[in-house]
Structures are given as C-alpha cells and as structure tokens.
Amino acid sequence: MNIKLHNKYEVYYKNKTYTAYNTMLKTVFDKIKELEPYNNYFAFGTGSGATTSSTTKLGSFVASYANETEEIKANPLYEMKVVKSKLFDEDEANGLTFCEMGICASSESDPTIYNRVVLTDENNNVVSITKEAGSDMLVRLTIYLEITSSTGGAQFVAGNNPLIMQILGENVLTSKVLTFKKGTNLMPNEVVYRDNVKDSVVFPADRITYFLNNFDGVVIKYNCDYGLGEMLESVVLADNTPVIRFNALTVKNVSNETKNCTKEDNNCVKVDRLVQSVTEVSQTSDGTILNAIENTYASSFGDYISSPFSEPFNNQTTRFVSKDGSIIAFLNNSSFYFYKNDNLRILPIDATAFSAYQVSAVYMAGDYVLAQLSVSPYIEVYKIENNVLKKMAISTDSVNGNVNFALSSLDFTVDKLNRLRICGIDNSGFGKCYLGTVSNLTLSITSAVASTFAPEKVVALYKNNFCDSLVLFISANATIGGLSNLSYVQLVNENGELATDANLHALANNVLTNSTAVFGTNRVVYSIKETTYGGSLLNSYYFPEKERYNIPYDGETAIWVSHDFNYVIKKYSGNVFKIFSNIGFNTLEEFEDNIFATIDCSSILDFEFLKDTLIIFTSSSLKPIIAINLNENLCVLEGLNSESASEITVAYNKYNLLGSSLTENVEAKLTLTISGGSNNGV
C-alpha cells in the first residue's frame, strides 16, 4: 500500500492570512520509521533560503512553541488529516520576528525539523512578520495523509485508526511494535470496519521490520511464514487494535475439483468448503445436466464488527428485515434508517427520500423497498441505487386505477425479469386476492380473484427456482363445497396466474394455525408458533418438493430463525444458547465454535440475522448491539429436481489458501512518500 504526506500552513495576523504549501522533509521518515511523534512544536526562524527535501534545520532558528491538536481525522473512508495550531494572545511572544516555520518534536534550541515553509507574497517576495503587543496571532498546520495505491489489496482498517494517527505525527501508541494475527473474516480487500481478531494465533513481532528505502520513503514491512496454518486473512495490530487487514483468499490460483455427492433430504447436496464457484452439476449415472441453486452457509463464526450502526438503536427500536436478510430498516424518532449488508460490511443507505409519514409497514427484497401506507396511494416503491434509496415514480394503468383497497395482508417479490410482483388481500366479503405487476414503472393488477374462502395470509417467495414469483394465498379455515373448516391455498402458478393446489391444504393448516409469524423466502415457507413446552415450533415447507420439515424440540424455551431459514438459535434454561445451521437436511448441525461462551448471556434480549451477520441485542447500555460475522465458507446445492438420481457429480473451483504448504512466505509493504508544493502569500 502506498501513501503520501502533504501539508498546509496558515498564519492569521492583523486581518491578513498567509498560506504556504511546502515539502515534508526526509527527516520525517526517521520518525515514522520508528513510529515516533514529530509534530508537537512549531519552530520559527528568520532564514529565507530555499528548502530542499534534505533540509534538516531552519535557516536561522529564533524560538519554538508547543502547539495543540485542534482536529484529527484518522478514518480511511474519509479525508485523513491532523490540524495542529497555536494561538498567541495579545501578550504572548511579542517581538517575535519570523519568515520561516517548521514542525519539530521538542523544545530544544535549533531542533531538527520535519517540514519547512518560507512565507512569501503574491510576487514571491519573502514576507517577515513581527508579533506586536495588543494583537493576536494564530498559526495552523494541516498534515494530510493520502492513499495513492493499494498494491496487493492490503487496506487500512476503517474507524479511528491509531496507526494513521501515528503516521500523521501524533503520539497515541503505547507500544511502537506492530504485531499481526490470523483473521477469519472473508471480507473483500476494501476499507472496512474491523474489530479485534478472535483467532488466538499471534505471529512473532520480529517478523515486522522498518527501513528507509534509499531515502525516497519509509517502508513498514511485515512478513510471515504461513506454514503456521491456513490463512484466510492477515490483520496488522497496533496496541492490539486492527490497523491494516489483507484478505488472502485470492493470492493463489483456484483449483478445479470434481466430487460425487449423495442427495440429502429436501434435494440438497453438500459440496465443500471455500468453493469459489460451481461450474457443472450432473447425474453421476448418465451425465445428465441438472439445474441447482448454489448457496453458502456457515458452521462457525468470523470476527466481531465494531460500530455496525450509526444510530443508538436497541431491542425496542422498531425494525424490518428484507426477505433475503440483506437490508435492515429501523424506525427511530419518526425517521427511518436503512442499512445494507454487502460482503460482510454493514453500510448505511442514504434514505433522505424516504418519508415516514403514515407508513405502517416496510417490505424489502433485493434492492427494492415497498412502504405500506395507511392513506392514499397506500403503496410506495423505492429502489436502492449506489447506496441511495430513490423513490420510483410508479403509475397505475387506466383499467385498475389506484391500489387503494383495504389490505389485510401484503407482500411482494421480484421475478426473473426483475419486475415487482405485489400481492395483497382485500378482506371485504369473502376476500379478493390481488396480484399486481410493475413493468416500465406502471403497476397493473394482472390477477384479481374473488375467493370462495377467507384468505388470511399472503406469502411471496423471493428467488424461488421452481416457480417465478411463487405467491401463496393461504387460509386455514375455509369453506369448500359446503364443507367448513378446511385449509386452502391459492398460488401463482408457473404461468404467473392465480391457481389452486389441493396438495397444499395441509400446508395451510400447519403453517397458519396458532402461528405468531409467517415468512417466505428462497425455497421455504415457514411459521413460528408457541408450543405447550414454552418454546416455539416451526412448520416449514420446501419448494419445489413441498416437503414438510419441522425443527425438533429438545427442551428449548425460545427459538429464533434467520429469514432465509439457514440458521436456528435455541435458548435453554439458565440462559444457555446454541446456534445451528439448518440447510434442509432434516438435521440441525451445531456450530463448531461456541460464541456464546464469550458473551454475558444473561444480557441477551433478542437476535436478528442480517444476511451473513448475526445481530445480538443486549441489555447493556454500553453495547446494546453486538454484531459478529458468520463464516459462510461452506457450499450447498439446493432445489434439485426431486426425480433426479440420488448420486450427483459436482464440478467446482475451490480457493487455495496460503499456508497449505509449510514453506510459503508472504511479505507485505506499507510505503510512505512525501509531496512537494508551493508557497502562496495573501
């Protein structure tokens, strides 16, 4: 990673401002090389000779004064700088005459300086200032740090980065020795927030060296023998705080693998860990090519995420989560806040255009957000583009008019042509099932069926490979053919029209009866309901096979599931929690590591799954929300044809990790240069 320092001086005296830009000197490299501070004092002199990068002293030293840190910004997501200033009041330093300045590390006479400027006017003539009694004078220096390139992908860690502060000249580090650890987060090589490393493997400090590179810059170099074990991520720490991270997944070429697998329950196939991509799926017996949905899941945790949200949310804050778990919205103080989990990063979404007025519920899928209103027009649609929530100018066709029916249930999904399918129930009379399609910014009611039963719930699956925009209108207490109390389902068939399915009567009864919530996503429709045991029972159905699978009770007192139904958390007596993966195998698989052993479980109030991150709500006033990444490095194929053979052959590309060979060694460098500039007097 290459970084650059440059600076600006400002002198405010007698209604005039003198601004100067000049070169950081090579002397600063010696300080940065040892991670020592260098900006504590301003030195003043009367020399007017030219400055070169090899200058070490003022031309004619007069005096030095301690300065203060006025402002510091050390987050690599934004401008990185430190502002040092000294205000001379009307009775201070009177008679001080100077035309040159520099920063230094001590109050010693004629000190080594680390930058130098000579004040000039607009004609490039040297300007001399004499501080007089009765007049204030303000001197301000801004040192900027700029990332010019990131060769190899290593990046500074986002947040208040102490290494950046130290490079800017501040004295914040207790120890000047950097260390590094093995991390497990699969985040890409981008600037991300990064909490401390959960893995306990610490590499020797003597693997990190500092040296001057022909006086063209300073290099902080760290190298590691990855033979100590496979490496997903390298994290450099200063004072035990992550300051630089590097994802090592893509350093080595992927390998081509072929594996024979046996189908599990619900037509799932376990493939392998660290699969980059599946290239072909076929029947082992005759090579027939099969369609399948590639999915990833976790059986262990990564590391914690620091500061997942920008607002002080807690368990009582109203929240909504999208069907695929990628977006979460909070309603706090009459305003909505949206966040998107993208590649293990929780990013805020600019929701300035989103109005909270009369919003009764929020539904989300993919990059679309649907707001249900209690007043006309009753529905508003937004789309996320470049992390900005933009309102879509949806109109209605002339036939159907406004969607202003009384909705007792609402849901929506996105079809394979990226069209919105909005479904709802008008519960007047026996009820009417509506299916609307948004195409070219026009909402049309493509189906409006007056039901012969009282529909209770509409559920739309998002990204179901069996049926484009599978939508189910469900009743657990219908009257059909003169017989009452029968369960019933109407669904959107493969032609996109409403139809009935007698095979799903049992689903309607099992999913709806006594349920507290009903969800639909990917391949599964499921509900949560209280049981006589005090916990909750989940009834679920997988599509296309329509196979029922319930999570077995084993003494839990409460249960939580992810929106994609991939994970289950159970609470047992005595504040004991366990987390399982649940990938349609009819068997829960407990995680390999017990994250709850590191948390005060008595403070846990609630959970939310935000895609590949677990959000834990606690009663702690200091940290009401804990976020930890799920190590989703396991691959599974779902949605295979139920009639395909049980033996499946899978061809795929697999990541090769550093450290798989005992002789592998990797070296990373952080190279710092300085920039030149000019003087401008005003």
C-alpha positions in Angstrom: 0.0 0.0 0.0 1.4 3.4 -1.0 0.6 6.5 1.0 1.6 10.2 0.7 2.0 13.1 3.2 1.5 16.7 2.3 0.8 19.8 4.3 -0.5 23.4 4.5 0.5 26.3 6.8 -1.8 29.2 7.7 -0.9 32.3 9.6 -3.6 34.7 10.7 -2.3 38.1 11.8 -3.7 41.6 11.7 -6.6 40.8 9.3 -4.3 39.1 6.9 -3.9 35.4 6.1 -0.6 33.9 4.9 -0.9 30.5 3.4 2.0 28.2 2.4 2.3 24.8 1.0 5.7 23.1 1.1 7.5 19.8 1.2 7.6 17.4 4.1 11.3 16.8 4.7 13.1 13.4 4.5 13.8 13.8 8.3 10.1 12.8 8.9 10.9 9.3 7.6 13.2 8.6 10.6 10.3 9.4 12.9 7.7 7.4 11.1 10.1 4.5 10.7 10.2 4.3 14.5 6.5 5.3 14.8 7.6 8.3 16.9 5.7 11.6 17.2 7.1 14.6 15.3 4.5 17.5 15.3 4.4 18.7 18.9 6.1 22.1 18.4 6.3 25.0 15.9 9.8 26.3 15.3 10.2 29.9 14.0 13.2 31.4 12.2 14.4 34.3 10.0 16.1 32.3 7.3 14.9 32.8 3.7 16.9 30.3 1.8 15.3 27.7 -0.5 14.0 24.4 1.0 15.0 21.0 -0.3 13.8 17.6 0.8 17.1 17.1 2.5 16.8 20.2 4.7 17.1 19.4 8.4 17.2 22.8 10.1 15.6 26.2 9.9 17.8 28.8 8.1 18.1 30.8 11.3 16.3 29.5 14.4 14.6 32.0 16.7 12.2 30.2 19.0 9.8 27.2 19.3 6.4 26.9 20.9 4.3 23.9 21.9 1.1 23.5 19.8 -2.2 21.7 20.3 -4.1 19.2 18.3 -7.1 21.1 17.0 -8.6 18.3 15.0 -7.7 14.8 13.8 -9.4 12.5 11.3 -8.0 9.1 11.0 -10.7 7.1 9.2 -9.5 6.0 5.8 -13.1 6.1 4.5 -12.8 9.9 4.6 -10.2 12.7 4.4 -7.3 11.8 6.8 -5.6 14.7 8.4 -4.4 16.3 11.7 -4.6 20.0 12.4 -2.0 21.5 14.8 -2.5 25.1 16.0 -1.0 27.7 18.3 -2.9 30.8 19.3 -0.6 33.7 20.5 -2.7 36.1 22.6 -2.0 39.8 22.7 0.5 39.5 25.5 2.4 36.4 24.2 5.6 36.2 22.1 5.6 40.0 21.5 8.6 40.9 19.4 8.9 37.5 17.7 10.0 38.1 14.2 10.0 35.3 11.6 9.6 34.5 8.0 10.2 30.7 8.1 8.5 27.9 10.1 8.7 24.2 10.6 7.4 21.5 12.9 9.6 19.7 15.4 9.4 17.2 18.2 11.0 19.1 21.1 11.6 22.5 22.6 15.4 22.2 22.2 17.3 25.0 20.6 17.7 24.8 16.8 15.8 21.4 16.6 15.6 19.0 13.7 12.6 20.0 11.7 10.2 17.7 9.7 8.8 20.3 7.3 9.6 23.9 6.4 7.9 26.8 4.8 9.1 30.3 3.9 6.4 33.0 3.8 6.1 34.9 0.5 3.7 37.4 -1.0 1.9 37.1 -4.4 5.1 38.3 -6.1 7.1 35.6 -4.4 8.9 38.1 -2.2 9.8 36.9 1.3 7.4 38.2 4.0 8.6 38.9 7.5 6.1 39.0 10.4 6.7 40.7 13.8 4.3 39.8 16.6 3.3 43.0 18.3 1.6 43.6 21.7 -2.2 44.0 21.6 -2.6 41.7 18.5 -3.5 38.0 18.5 -1.8 35.7 16.0 -3.0 32.2 15.0 -0.7 29.6 13.4 -2.2 26.5 12.0 -0.7 23.5 10.3 -2.6 20.7 8.5 -0.9 17.5 7.6 -2.7 15.3 5.1 -2.4 11.6 4.6 -3.4 10.3 1.2 -3.6 6.7 -0.1 -2.2 6.6 -3.6 -2.4 2.9 -4.3 -3.1 -0.4 -2.7 -0.9 -2.9 -4.4 -1.9 -6.4 -3.4 -5.1 -5.3 -1.7 -4.0 -4.6 1.8 -6.0 -1.7 3.3 -6.1 0.4 6.4 -8.9 -0.6 8.8 -11.8 1.9 8.9 -12.6 3.9 12.0 -10.3 5.8 14.4 -7.1 4.2 13.2 -4.2 4.6 15.6 -1.5 3.8 13.0 -2.8 6.6 10.8 -2.6 9.0 13.8 0.9 7.9 14.5 1.9 8.4 10.8 0.4 11.9 11.0 2.8 12.7 13.9 0.6 12.2 16.9 1.8 10.3 20.0 -1.1 7.8 20.5 0.6 4.3 20.6 1.8 2.8 23.8 3.9 0.3 22.0 5.8 1.1 18.9 5.9 -2.6 17.9 3.3 -3.8 15.4 2.1 -7.4 15.5 -0.3 -9.4 13.4 -2.7 -12.2 13.7 -4.6 -14.7 11.6 -8.1 -13.5 11.0 -11.1 -15.4 9.7 -13.4 -12.8 8.1 -14.0 -13.2 4.4 -14.4 -9.5 3.8 -13.0 -8.3 0.4 -9.9 -6.1 0.3 -11.7 -2.9 0.8 -11.7 -0.3 3.6 -13.9 -1.9 6.2 -14.5 -1.6 9.9 -12.7 -4.3 11.8 -12.9 -5.3 15.4 -10.2 -7.4 17.1 -9.3 -10.8 15.9 -11.0 -13.8 17.6 -8.3 -16.2 16.5 -5.6 -16.5 19.2 -2.6 -17.2 16.8 -0.2 -14.3 17.1 2.8 -14.1 14.8 6.2 -13.1 16.2 6.9 -9.3 16.4 10.4 -9.8 15.0 8.7 -10.6 11.6 8.0 -6.9 11.3 10.8 -4.6 10.2 11.2 -0.9 9.3 13.7 0.5 6.9 14.4 3.5 4.8 14.1 3.0 1.0 17.0 5.0 -0.4 15.6 8.0 1.4 12.7 8.0 -1.1 10.3 6.8 1.5 9.9 4.7 4.6 8.7 1.1 4.3 7.0 -0.8 7.1 7.4 -4.4 6.1 5.9 -7.4 7.7 6.4 -11.0 6.6 5.0 -14.3 7.8 5.6 -18.0 7.4 2.1 -19.1 6.6 3.1 -22.6 7.3 1.8 -22.0 10.8 -1.6 -22.7 9.3 -4.0 -21.8 6.5 -4.6 -18.1 6.3 -7.9 -16.5 5.3 -6.9 -13.1 6.4 -3.9 -11.2 7.8 -4.5 -8.5 10.3 -1.8 -6.0 11.5 -2.4 -4.7 15.0 -1.1 -1.6 16.9 -1.7 -1.6 20.6 -3.8 -4.7 20.0 -6.1 -2.7 17.7 -6.5 -3.8 14.0 -5.0 -1.1 11.7 -4.4 -3.0 8.4 -6.0 -6.1 7.0 -5.4 -8.3 4.0 -7.7 -11.0 2.6 -5.5 -13.8 1.4 -8.2 -15.8 -0.5 -7.3 -14.7 -4.0 -3.5 -14.8 -3.7 -3.2 -18.3 -5.1 -4.9 -19.7 -8.1 -8.1 -21.7 -7.6 -8.1 -25.5 -8.1 -10.5 -27.4 -10.2 -12.3 -30.1 -8.3 -14.8 -32.8 -9.1 -16.8 -34.6 -6.4 -19.5 -37.3 -6.3 -22.2 -36.4 -3.7 -25.3 -38.0 -2.4 -28.6 -36.0 -2.2 -29.7 -35.2 1.3 -33.3 -34.6 2.4 -35.2 -31.8 0.5 -33.0 -32.4 -2.5 -29.9 -30.7 -1.1 -26.2 -31.6 -1.8 -23.3 -30.7 0.4 -20.3 -29.7 -1.8 -17.2 -28.4 0.0 -15.8 -25.5 1.9 -14.2 -22.4 0.3 -15.9 -23.0 -3.1 -15.4 -20.1 -5.4 -18.0 -21.3 -8.0 -19.8 -24.4 -9.1 -19.3 -25.0 -12.8 -21.5 -28.1 -13.5 -24.0 -30.3 -11.8 -24.9 -33.7 -13.4 -26.3 -37.1 -12.6 -23.5 -39.5 -11.9 -25.1 -42.4 -13.8 -25.6 -40.8 -17.2 -24.1 -37.3 -17.1 -27.5 -35.6 -17.4 -27.0 -31.8 -16.6 -29.1 -30.7 -13.7 -30.2 -27.2 -12.6 -29.5 -26.3 -9.0 -29.3 -23.3 -6.7 -25.8 -22.6 -5.3 -25.9 -21.4 -1.7 -23.3 -20.8 1.0 -23.7 -21.2 4.8 -21.7 -21.2 8.0 -20.8 -23.7 10.7 -18.6 -21.3 12.6 -18.2 -17.6 13.4 -15.8 -15.0 12.0 -14.9 -11.9 14.0 -16.9 -9.1 15.6 -17.9 -6.0 13.7 -17.3 -2.7 15.5 -20.0 0.0 15.3 -22.4 -1.8 13.0 -24.9 1.0 13.0 -24.6 4.8 13.2 -27.5 5.4 15.5 -28.2 4.3 19.1 -30.7 1.5 18.3 -31.7 -1.1 20.8 -34.0 -4.1 21.2 -37.0 -1.7 21.5 -36.4 0.1 18.2 -38.9 -0.9 15.6 -37.1 -2.8 12.8 -37.8 -4.5 9.5 -35.6 -7.0 7.6 -35.7 -7.9 3.9 -36.6 -11.3 2.6 -33.0 -12.2 1.8 -31.8 -10.6 5.0 -29.5 -8.2 3.2 -31.3 -5.0 4.3 -32.5 -3.8 7.8 -34.6 -0.7 8.5 -35.0 0.9 11.8 -37.8 3.4 12.8 -36.4 5.7 15.4 -37.8 9.1 16.4 -40.2 9.2 13.4 -37.3 8.6 10.9 -36.3 5.5 9.0 -32.7 4.4 8.8 -31.7 1.7 6.3 -28.5 -0.4 6.2 -27.3 -3.0 3.7 -25.1 -5.9 4.5 -22.8 -6.2 1.5 -19.9 -8.6 1.5 -19.7 -8.7 5.3 -19.9 -4.9 5.6 -22.9 -3.1 7.0 -23.3 0.1 5.0 -25.7 2.9 5.7 -28.1 3.8 2.9 -29.0 7.4 2.1 -32.7 7.3 2.9 -33.3 11.1 2.6 -36.0 10.5 0.0 -38.0 8.0 2.2 -40.9 9.6 4.0 -42.0 8.0 7.3 -45.4 9.7 7.1 -48.3 7.3 7.5 -46.0 4.3 6.9 -47.5 1.2 8.7 -45.1 -1.4 7.4 -42.0 -1.9 5.2 -41.3 -4.8 2.9 -37.9 -5.4 1.2 -36.5 -7.8 -1.3 -33.2 -7.4 -3.3 -32.8 -3.7 -3.9 -36.5 -2.8 -3.7 -38.3 -1.3 -0.7 -42.1 -1.2 -0.5 -43.8 1.0 2.0 -47.4 0.2 3.0 -49.3 3.4 3.8 -52.5 4.0 5.7 -53.6 6.7 3.3 -53.7 7.0 -0.5 -51.8 6.0 -2.6 -51.4 3.1 0.0 -48.2 1.8 -1.6 -44.9 3.5 -2.4 -42.0 1.8 -4.1 -38.3 2.7 -3.7 -35.1 1.3 -5.2 -31.6 1.3 -3.8 -29.1 2.6 -6.4 -25.5 3.3 -5.4 -26.4 3.1 -1.8 -29.1 5.7 -2.2 -32.8 5.0 -1.7 -34.7 6.5 -4.6 -38.5 6.8 -4.9 -39.9 5.2 -8.1 -42.5 7.2 -10.0 -45.0 4.3 -10.1 -48.2 5.0 -12.0 -51.3 2.8 -12.3 -52.9 1.6 -15.5 -56.2 3.1 -16.7 -58.1 -0.1 -16.1 -57.2 -0.8 -12.5 -56.8 2.7 -11.1 -55.2 3.3 -7.7 -54.3 0.4 -5.5 -56.5 1.7 -2.7 -58.1 -1.4 -1.4 -58.1 -2.2 2.3 -55.1 -4.6 2.7 -55.4 -7.2 5.5 -52.1 -8.8 4.2 -49.4 -7.6 1.8 -46.2 -9.0 0.4 -44.1 -8.6 -2.7 -41.3 -10.3 -4.7 -39.2 -9.8 -7.8 -39.5 -12.1 -10.8 -36.8 -13.3 -13.1 -37.3 -10.3 -15.4 -36.6 -8.1 -12.4 -40.3 -7.0 -12.3 -42.0 -6.3 -9.0 -44.9 -8.6 -8.2 -47.1 -7.0 -5.5 -49.7 -9.2 -3.8 -52.4 -8.4 -1.3 -55.7 -9.4 0.2 -58.8 -7.3 0.2 -60.7 -8.9 3.1 -64.1 -7.4 2.4 -66.7 -10.1 1.8 -65.1 -13.5 1.3 -61.9 -11.7 0.3 -60.2 -10.9 -3.0 -56.7 -12.0 -3.9 -54.8 -9.3 -5.9 -51.6 -9.8 -7.9 -50.0 -6.7 -9.4 -47.0 -6.4 -11.7 -44.8 -3.3 -12.0 -43.5 -3.1 -15.6 -42.0 0.1 -17.1 -42.9 2.0 -13.9 -46.6 1.0 -14.4 -48.5 -1.0 -11.8 -51.1 -3.3 -13.3 -53.4 -5.7 -11.5 -52.7 -8.8 -13.5 -55.0 -11.0 -11.4 -57.8 -10.2 -9.0 -59.6 -13.3 -7.9 -62.7 -13.2 -5.7 -62.0 -16.1 -3.3 -64.6 -18.6 -2.2 -62.8 -18.7 1.1 -61.5 -16.1 3.5 -57.7 -15.8 2.8 -55.8 -15.0 5.9 -52.2 -14.6 4.7 -50.3 -13.9 1.5 -46.7 -15.1 1.3 -44.4 -14.4 -1.7 -41.2 -16.4 -2.1 -38.2 -14.4 -3.3 -35.8 -16.1 -5.8 -37.5 -19.4 -6.0 -36.1 -21.5 -8.8 -39.2 -23.7 -9.1 -41.8 -21.1 -10.0 -41.2 -17.5 -11.0 -42.5 -15.3 -8.2 -44.2 -18.1 -6.2 -47.1 -16.5 -4.3 -49.4 -18.3 -1.9 -52.7 -17.0 -0.6 -53.4 -19.1 2.5 -56.4 -19.9 4.6 -56.5 -22.4 7.5 -60.3 -22.2 7.9 -62.0 -22.2 4.6 -65.4 -23.5 3.4 -65.2 -25.5 0.2 -68.0 -27.4 -1.4 -70.3 -26.9 1.6 -67.7 -28.3 4.0 -66.3 -25.9 6.5 -63.0 -25.7 8.5 -60.9 -26.9 5.6 -57.4 -25.4 4.9 -56.9 -24.0 1.4 -54.2 -22.5 -0.7 -54.2 -20.4 -3.9 -50.9 -19.8 -5.5 -49.4 -18.1 -8.6 -48.5 -20.9 -11.0 -45.7 -21.2 -13.4 -47.6 -19.1 -15.9 -47.9 -16.2 -13.5 -51.6 -16.6 -12.8 -53.5 -17.5 -9.7 -54.4 -21.1 -9.4 -55.2 -23.6 -6.6 -53.2 -26.5 -5.3 -55.0 -29.2 -3.3 -51.7 -30.8 -2.3 -51.0 -27.7 -0.1 -54.1 -27.9 2.1 -52.0 -29.4 4.9 -49.5 -26.6 4.5 -52.2 -24.0 5.1 -53.4 -25.6 8.2 -50.0 -26.4 9.7 -48.4 -23.1 8.8 -51.2 -20.8 9.9 -52.8 -22.5 12.9 -51.7 -20.7 16.1 -48.8 -19.1 14.3 -47.2 -15.9 15.6 -45.4 -15.1 12.3 -45.3 -16.5 8.8 -42.3 -16.0 6.4 -41.4 -16.9 2.9 -38.0 -16.8 1.2 -35.9 -18.8 -1.3 -37.3 -22.3 -1.2 -39.2 -22.3 2.1 -42.4 -21.1 3.7 -42.4 -21.4 7.5 -44.1 -20.2 10.6 -43.4 -19.8 14.3 -45.9 -20.8 16.9 -45.8 -21.2 20.6 -45.9 -24.8 22.0 -47.1 -26.3 25.2 -43.4 -26.7 26.1 -42.9 -23.0 26.4 -40.7 -22.7 23.3 -41.7 -22.4 19.6 -42.4 -24.9 16.9 -41.6 -24.1 13.3 -43.6 -25.6 10.5 -41.9 -25.3 7.1 -42.4 -26.5 3.6 -39.7 -26.6 0.9 -40.4 -25.9 -2.7 -40.5 -27.4 -5.3 -40.8 -30.7 -3.4 -43.4 -29.3 -1.0 -41.8 -31.4 1.7 -42.6 -30.6 5.3 -39.8 -30.3 7.9 -40.2 -29.2 11.5 -37.3 -28.2 13.8 -37.4 -30.8 16.6 -38.0 -29.7 20.2 -35.2 -30.6 22.6 -36.0 -28.6 25.7 -35.6 -25.1 24.4 -37.6 -22.2 26.0 -37.3 -19.9 22.9 -36.2 -20.1 19.3 -35.0 -17.7 16.6 -34.5 -18.4 12.9 -32.8 -16.5 10.1 -35.1 -15.1 7.4 -33.6 -17.5 4.8 -34.2 -20.4 7.3 -30.5 -21.3 7.2 -29.8 -20.8 10.9 -31.5 -21.5 14.2 -30.8 -20.3 17.7 -32.3 -22.0 20.7 -32.4 -20.8 24.2 -32.4 -23.3 27.1 -32.9 -22.8 30.8 -30.2 -20.9 32.7 -29.5 -18.5 29.7 -27.8 -21.2 27.7 -27.8 -20.5 23.9 -26.9 -22.8 21.0 -26.7 -21.9 17.3 -27.2 -24.4 14.4 -27.1 -24.5 10.7 -30.3 -25.7 9.1 -29.9 -26.3 5.3 -32.8 -28.6 4.6 -31.1 -31.8 5.7 -33.7 -32.6 8.3 -30.9 -32.4 10.9 -29.7 -29.4 12.8 -25.9 -29.1 12.8 -24.5 -27.2 15.8 -21.8 -24.6 15.1 -18.2 -25.7 15.6 -17.4 -22.8 17.9 -19.5 -21.5 20.8 -19.6 -17.8 20.5 -22.0 -17.6 23.5 -19.1 -18.6 25.8 -17.6 -15.2 25.2 -20.8 -13.2 25.8 -22.7 -12.4 29.0 -25.7 -14.5 28.0 -27.8 -13.1 30.8 -27.8 -9.7 28.9 -29.1 -11.2 25.6 -32.6 -9.9 24.7 -33.1 -10.8 21.0 -31.4 -11.7 17.8 -31.6 -10.7 14.1 -29.9 -12.3 11.2 -28.7 -9.8 8.7 -27.5 -11.9 5.8 -24.1 -13.2 6.8 -24.0 -11.3 10.1 -25.7 -12.2 13.5 -27.0 -9.1 15.3 -27.3 -9.7 19.1 -29.5 -7.2 21.1 -28.5 -6.9 24.8 -29.5 -5.1 27.9 -26.1 -3.5 28.2 -26.2 0.3 28.0 -22.6 0.4 26.8 -23.0 -2.1 23.9 -26.8 -2.7 23.3 -26.0 -4.3 19.9 -23.3 -6.8 19.1 -22.6 -7.8 15.6 -20.5 -10.9 14.5 -19.9 -12.3 11.1 -20.9 -15.8 10.1 -18.1 -17.7 8.4 -20.1 -18.7 5.3 -17.4 -20.8 3.6 -19.5 -24.0 3.1 -21.3 -24.6 -0.2 -24.5 -26.4 -0.7 -26.7 -27.0 -3.8 -30.4 -26.7 -3.3 -33.6 -27.1 -5.4 -32.5 -30.1 -7.4 -35.2 -31.9 -9.3 -36.9 -34.3 -6.9 -36.8 -37.1 -9.6 -33.1 -36.8 -10.3 -30.9 -39.6 -9.2 -29.5 -39.6 -5.7 -25.9 -39.7 -6.8 -24.8 -36.3 -8.1 -21.5 -35.2 -9.7 -20.4 -31.6 -9.0 -17.5 -29.8 -10.7 -16.3 -26.6 -9.0 -13.5 -24.2 -8.4 -12.0 -24.1 -4.9 -9.9 -21.5 -3.2 -6.3 -22.5 -2.4 -5.4 -20.9 0.9 -2.0 -19.6 1.9 -0.4 -21.8 4.5 -1.5 -25.1 2.9 2.3 -25.6 2.2 4.8 -25.4 5.1 7.3 -23.4 3.0 5.0 -20.5 2.0 6.1 -17.0 3.0 4.4 -13.7 2.2 5.8 -10.2 2.5 3.7 -7.0 2.6 4.9 -3.4 2.5 3.5 -0.1 3.5 5.4 2.6 1.6 5.3 6.3 2.5 6.4 9.1 0.3 6.3 12.9 0.7 4.9 15.5 -1.7 6.1 18.9 -2.9 4.2 22.1 -3.3 4.4 25.9 -3.4 4.2 29.0 -1.2 1.4 31.5 -1.7 1.1 34.7 0.3 -2.1 36.7 0.7 
